[in-house]
């Protein structure tokens, strides 16, 4: 998925418009800037940009127009040279052809407008959904960032079931860190599912009761339901699951310590007072 720049296409069309004003008898010098500008933007769009990889029908007409522009000012630029009638006609024909196929290209391009979801900012959901959760979560459990971001994208694009899977993956990532703290280094369950995490912590008398209750609620009313192929999460259900997941994560973060900062090795001792490198 690539974020597109709408002004980029607008600037291309704006650069091509002055070429429609070229008339027989005009001097080349009066149109050189516009010709060079159109040449540059059109070449980027057709042959160098990410757009070019997805073009289906307008690449050939675009390159034909590009050649026509370059033939107009030629290898030796003569600013006072008048533009011949046949060159004007050829240029206008290529412009008309390119604009027609470009419009057809955009009609079949898979472009969509992502609308806000229940008050959440679209850019936040797509690019940095982890900020919806406490800052501590990416500090204490940085591995969770991927699934939180993917869940945000799924909610932005109204993919409730997919969002649910990523939210539960994120929850389990935090549970593993919580387990290591409250179970004091005991190996993770051989069968790593939410039910086993809850049961073993409960049997050992470990873990906060509120945390275990929140996890049990998620297991009984969300996780187990989501595992059935016939079940699907609506957008509202996915947003609800995000809220419950957030509550459980916040509760676990209270007991998860920050990871120690790993400092780079101190190599200052390798240099002698005189600046020479001492042998190791």
N, C-alpha and C positions, 0 to 999 in steps of 0.2 A: 504494500500500500504506500503510495507516494502522495504527499500533499501537493496539490497543484496551485499555481499562481495565476489567478484570473487576469490581473493586470498585464501579465506577460503576453497573453493572446491579444488583449486590447492594444498593447503597444505595437504588436506586429501589424494589426489592421490599420492602425493610425499611421504607421510608417509607409504602408502601401498606398494610402489614399492620395498623397501628393503626386504619385505617378499618373493618376488618372487625369491630372490637369496639364500634362505635357501636350503641346500642340505643334503641328508642323511649323517650321520656321523659327521656333524657340532656339536660343543658343544653349549649348550644352552646359556652359558655366552656370547658368541660372538654376539648373536642376542637379548639379553635381552632389551637393550635400544630401538631398533627398534620395538620390540614386544609391549613394554609398550607405546611407542609413538603412534603406530597404534591403540592399544586398546583405548587410551584416545581420540584421534581425531574421531575414528569411533563411539565410544559410544556417544560422543557429537553430532555428525551429525545425527545419527539414532534416539537417544532417548531424547536428551536434547535441541537441537537447534530449531530455528523456521523452519528450513528446514524440520525437522522430521514431523511437522504437515501437510506438503503438499506431503509427499512421498506416492506413490500409489503402486508400485510394488517391490521396493528394500528394504523395511523395513525387511521382513522376511529373505531374503538372507543376509542382513547386520548383523542381529542378529545371524544368523548361523555362519557367519565368525567370529563374536565377540566371540562366545562360543569356536570356534576352536582355536583361538589365546589364550584364557585363559586356555584351556585344555593343550596347548602345554607347558606352563611353570608351570602349576599346582599350588597347594596350597603351596608346599614346593619347593622353587626355588633351584635347584642344578645346579650351573654354569658349572660344569665339565661334566654333563650328556650329552651323545650323543643323538641326535634327531633321532628317529627311522624312517625307510623308510615309514611306513604306515601313520605316522603323517605328514610327508612332503607331501605325495600324497593328504591326506585329506585337508591340508591347501591350496595347490595349486588349488585343485578343487573348494574349497569355494571362493578363490580369483577370479578365472575365472568366476564363476557364478555371483558373486557380481558385478564385473566390467561390465559384459554384461547387467545386468538388470539396473545398474546405468546409462549406456549410453542410454538405452531405456527410462529410467525415464526422463533424460534431453531432449530427443527428443520431449516429449509431455509436458514439462514444459512451462508454459506461461511466457517466459522471452523475454523482448524487449529492444532494444537499443534506447534510447531517443536522437535524434539528435538536434543540435542547431537550433533555430527558428529565422531567420532574424537577426542574430548577437547577440541575447540575450544569456547569459550564461545559460546553462541548469540547473546547480545547483541553481542559483539564482531564476529562474522561479519556480522550484519545491519546494524549501525550504524557500525562503525569498523574494518573489516578491515585498513586500512592499518597498524594498530599491530602486526600480525603481522610486518610487514617492518621493517627498520631505520628509526629516526627520520629518518636522513639522506635517505631517499628522497623524503619530502614536503618537505624543506627544499631539496634540490638540484634536484628535478624535481617541483614541485608539481602539474603537469598529470597526473601518474600517479594521483592520489588517486581520481578518478572510477572508473577501471576496477578498481582494487584493491577499492574498496567494492562495486562491482557483482559482482565475482568472489566476494567473501565472501558476499553475499546468495545467489548461485547455489549455492554449496556448502551454505549453511544449508538451502536448500530442495531439495537433492538434484538440482540441475540441472547435472550434470557437464559436458556438452558446452558449455553456455552459459558456465560458469565458465572452460573452456578458452579460448574466444574472448576473454574479457575479460583473462585472464592474458597471452595473447600480445599483445593490444593494449597492455597496460601495459608488457610487455617492450620492444616496439618504441618506445614513448615514451622509455624510458630509453636505448635504443640510439641514438636520434637525438641525445640530449644527449652521449652517449659519443662518437659520430661527430664532432660539432663540436669536441670536445676533442682527440682523437687525430689526426684528419685536418686539424686546424689551419684550420678554416673552409672546407674544400672543400665545394662544393654536394652535397647529398644525391643518391644515385643516382636517375636518372629513373624506373626501375622499383623502387619501394621494397618489396622483400620481403627476408625474412631471409637468403636465399641470396646476394643481391647485396650486402647490407651486409658479410657475411662475406668474400665473394670480393674485393671492392674493398679492404677493410682488409688482407687477407692479401697481395694483389698489391702493395700499397704498403708492406708491411712495417710496418704500424701496428697498434696494439692489442695488449694482453697476450695471450700464447699461451693461457693458462688461460681467459680470457674467450672467445676465439674457439672454443676446443674445447667450452666449455659451450654456446655458441650453436649450434654445429654439431650437437651432440647433440640439442638441442631441435628444431632444424630437421628432422633426419633421423627422429627417433623420435616426435615429437609434432606439430609444426606441419604437416608434410606429410601425416601420417595424418589429422589433424583436418579437412583441406580436402576429404576425400572424403565425399560425402553419406551413404554407407552406414556410415561409421564413427561411433561414439558413445563418449563418455567416461563411464565409470562414476564413482561418487563417489570411490572409492579412486584411480582414475587421475587425476582432477582434483586431488585433494589431493597426489598424487605430483608432478604438473606444477607445482603451486604451490611445492613444495619446491625443485624444480630451477630454476624461474624465480627464486625468491628467491636461490639461490646465484649465479646469473648476475648478478642485479642488485647483490648485495653486492660482487661482484668489480669491476663497472663503477663503482660509487660511489667506489671508492678513488681513481680518477683524475678524477672529476668534481668540480670546485670548487664551493663554495657561491656562490650568486648574490649579487652586491653588494646591500646594502640601499639602497633608494631613499629618501632623506630628503626631507621636504617643503621647498619653497623657503624661504629665509631672508628674511622680509619685515621684519626688525627695522629695516633702514635706511630704511624708508618713514616712520618716525616721527621727527620732530625732537625735540631735548631737551625742548622745551616741551610735547610731546604732540601737536602739530599734524601733520597728514599732509602730507608734502612732495609736490610735483608730480612725476610720473614722466616 
